[in-house]
Amino acid sequence: MTRRGLLELGAGLALAIGALALAAGWGSSRAGARGSGVRPFEVTRPVALAPAPDFELTDLAGRPARLQDLRGRVVLLNVWATWCVPCREEIPAMETLSRDLAPRGLTVLAVNHKEDPTLVGRFTREYGVTFRVLLDPEGEGAARYRLVGLPGTYFIDRSGLLVGSVLGLRDWSSPEARRYLDQLLAARS
């Protein structure tokens, strides 16, 4: 075999091994997100607490929504898109959270990232979403939070402080997620 042939074979093997490693990582992260215990519910906390970046977006009915209007409530702010498979997987558990914890002061806000309102409306009807869905057609709201990937979730306490974030798929029905939200809901500002 020629030197060039060996180099091409080596490059092909390296790509195949990389693809397998990536697939294995994706599979284990999905398994962990479904509560297998492989990946714990970890929240990134800011070094210094600061007010959550405010925004004004519209919901599917065209009504304006501002984050500052939710002071006094704990906000789970999730940035998502219909094409994002992990985002789609999170929606049913977030619906359950909203239904179960709204009476205790939780507001789930789903900020759709740069999609057509008709598509978003069709998706929310299909999935039976009852929590408020906001439209961010230019990505301005997500940019204020320095979003680096979807789904991105941010936690805002009752006084309007950004207290944590998670990037990627999470099992919102897990005991760890419930404990974290219970702590936020129990705290008074």
N, C-alpha and C positions, 0 to 999 in steps of 0.2 A: 504494500500500500504506500502511496506517495505521502509526502509530508502534508500536502494540501488536503488530501483525503483524511489523514489523521486529525488535522485541525478541524475539518468540517464535522467529523464524527464526534470529536470532543465537544464542540460547540452544541451539536444536537443533543448529546447526553446532558450537558449542563442545562439546556433549556427544558428538557424533559424532567429532570430532577427538580428544577425550580418550579415548574408547573405542578408537579406532584406535591411539593412542600406547600405551595399556595393553596391547593385544593384541600390538603389535610388541615391547614390552619383555618380555612373557611368552614369546613365541616365541624371542627372542634368548637369554633366560636358560636356556631349556630346551635350545637348541642348544649353548650353552656348557657346560652340565652334561653333555652327552653327549660332550665331548672335542673340540669343533670349534676350541678355542683362543680363542673369543670371550670367555669368562669364566674367568679363572684360578682355581686352587684357593687361596683366601685364607682364612687362619685368623686370627681375632681373638684376640689374646693379651692376658691381663689385665695391667694396669699393674704390679701387685705379685702375686707368686705367693702363693696361700693354699690351705689344704686344701680339697679338693672337698667340698661339702655332703654329709654322709652321709644315708642314708635306709634304711628297712626296708620293703620291699615283698614281695609274694608272687609266685611264678611261676605258670604255668598249672597246675602240679600241686599248688599250694597250699603249696609249700615257701617259707620265708622267705629273703630275700636282702638282705644289707647290703653297701653299697659298701666299707666298711672291711675286709670279709673278702677283698677282692681286692688288698690291698697286695702289692707285688712283681710285679704284672702291669700292663701298660698297658691302660687301659679306653677303649673307644670307646662312649660312652653316647648312644644315639639315642632321642629322644622322638618318637613318631609316633602315627598313628591310621589305621585301615583306610579311612576315608572320604577321607583326604588323598592325592590323586593323586601329588604328588611323593614322598610317603613310600613309596607302593607301588612307584614306579619305582626307588627306592634299594635296596629289599630284596634283589634278586638279587645285586647287586655287594657288599653287606655280607655276604651269605652266603659269597661267594667269599673275601672278606677274612678272615672268621672261619676258614674251612677252611684257607686258605693260611698265615695268620700266627699262629694259636693255638699251634703248636709253639714259636714264638719268644717267646711271652708276651703276645699280644694277647687280650683278652676283649671281645667285642662283646655289649653289653647293649641290648636294645630295650625301652624303657619305653613301654607303651601308655597313651595319655592318655584317661582317662575313658570307656572302652568296656566293654561286657558281655563277660565272660570267654568265653562260648560263641562269640560272634562272632569274638573274637580267636583262639581255638583253631582255629576253622574256617579262618580266613584263613591262619594259620601252616602248617596242614597243606596247604592248597592251594598255597602258595608254597614248600613244602619247607624251611621255616626250621628250622635245627638249633641256632642260637645261642639263648642264654637270653632269654626274653621275660618281662618283669615287668609286673604290672598296677598301675596308678595310678588307681584308680576315682574318687578325689576330686581328683586333680591336685596332691596335696601334694608329691610328689617334684619335679614340674616347677616348682612355685612356688619351691622352694628354689634352683633354678637361674635363676630370673627369666625363664622361657621367655616369649617374645613371639610366637612363631609356630611352625608345624610345616612340615617337620621341623626339629628343633633337635638339634645334635650337639655333645657336649662331650668333650674329651680330658683324661684323667687319667693322670699319669705313675706310675711304679712306687712312688713314695713317697707317693702319694695327693694330689698337688697338681693343681689344676685349671690346665692349661697352655694351653688354647685352646678355641675354639668356632667353629662355623659355623652359620649360619641358612639354611635353604632346601636345595633339591635340589643334590646334588653327585654327580659321577661318581667313585665310590669305586674304580673300576678304572683311573683315569687315572694316568699316571706321577707327576704332582705329588702326588696323594693317597698313593701308595705311598712316595714319597720322604719325605714328612712322617712317615708311620707308621714307616718304617725308622729315621728319626732318633730317634723316641721309643723304639723298641724297642732301639736300640743304646745309649742312655744308661742308665747304672747309677745307682741312687739311693743 
